[in-house]
Amino acid sequence: MISLGVLLVASSLPLLTAFGSGIQTAWGTLTSAGEGFSIEVPGDSQATGEAGHYIYGVDNWTFIIKVDPISPAVRELVETGQREPLASFLQKIAQGMIGKATVAASSSEDFAGYPSLLIYLEDEAENLAVQGINRLVLTEHHLYMLIAVGRKEAPRADADRFLDSFRLTKGASVPTTTSTRSPPAPTSSLAARIAGPMLTVARLITEEELNPRIDQVVQNVPAAAALGNRWNSSSEAWQRARTSIASRIGRIVELYENSGELTRLLEAQLASRATGSDADALEEVLNGPAGDAIVRNCAVIEFVSTVMAYDPNGPKAGERAWTDKMRALKTVFDAGAGSAMPKDDGTHKDELSKYLASPAHQFHMGLWSSVVGKATVDLDGAINLMMFDDRDNIAREIEAAIAEAK
């Protein structure tokens, strides 16, 4: 995920140029019955080429609305009122949105009876100090992400009007992308080319995020306190206890990979984002001699940038520790990618450099960010549901491993 400041610099400054002239902008109401919401917005939306994605600008603010369908596992959590895993689900999404920005304040109060998260942020990029307000709302059918980004000194009246006017309506329909679980075959050669690598990266990101949490849970289980320093990762009993969690997560990941959900998502993104020239240019370069190197390079970028964003207190760009962490994550990627990831034999550096400066690369990375990001969110929701539903069995298995170690 990109930081708040980079978001403003990359996508909002053109809007600030257009809307920052002091000319009064007429506000109206955006109502999307199929997506189940209405909200007051200034002027007309900027074209994004993506369904459920709206961008508006006024004076020194940019407003972004992003509506995503949710997975069946997350829907079940909402319908049954499981607030603890839902709070974790929203925090994970927020963490990716926040990046290295500073959280000035936050609230987890419900919105219209639904789980929600409201976050006030501060950030800086390209010597531009900015502020942001993010509102996340989770219903049975959609995740709503409302983002207001503006210069730090800008008054908040317009941002407050935008956010305070958001309403849920009764017209939201169940997204068809999650209504069937049968694994589809890719309908395009481009999707067939990159769906497997995207699945691999989603799995690696999920593992990298969860492994430390699993270790912490196993290490700090109260029943092991009597074992003292004998309870550690070098113990066979400790490893058996860890397996009680890790094996369940592995099954969830396998089920997701076999469900075809990522392929459906990728096909939908290609349909909504791609013009003929975008997809054709990307497919041409991926079918060329440097295709494998390009796919692997994009996979590494998505994995490393996502994992590094999980630690807002981590090293800063340009620091030695930042470079060392990137190299360490590249090693993790190389070890875990396996046969699903194309190889890079190092003989296509010139073609790769040319590709990285092309519009095809921007289009390609947009696909990776959207598809892999949604896949990891779906996996996290399913894993939280499993951990909540099966917590008693997990506890019994861990306690049995502890008993054997005494």
Buried (B, 14 or more C-beta within 10 A) or exposed (E): BBBBBBBBBEBBBEBBEBBBEEEEBEBEEBEBEBBBBBBBBBBEBBEBEBBBBBBBBBBBBBBBBBBBBBBBBBBBBBEEEBEEBBBBBBBBBBBBBBBBBEEEEBEBEEBEEBBBBBBBBBBBBEEBEBBBBBBBBBBBBBBBBBBBBBBEEBEBEBBEBBBEBBBBEEEBEBBEBBEEEEEEEBEBEBBEBBBBBBBBBBBBBBBBBBEEEBBEBBBEBEBBEEBEEEBEEEBEBBEBBBBBBBEBBEEBBEBBBEBBBBBBBBBBBBEBBBEEEBBEBBBEBBEBEBBBBBBBBBBBBBBBBBBBBBEEEBBEEEEEEBEEBBEEBEEBBEEBBEEBBBEBEEEBEEBBEEBBEEEBBEBBBBBBBBBBBBBBBBBBBBBBBBBBBBEEEBEEBBBBBBEEBE
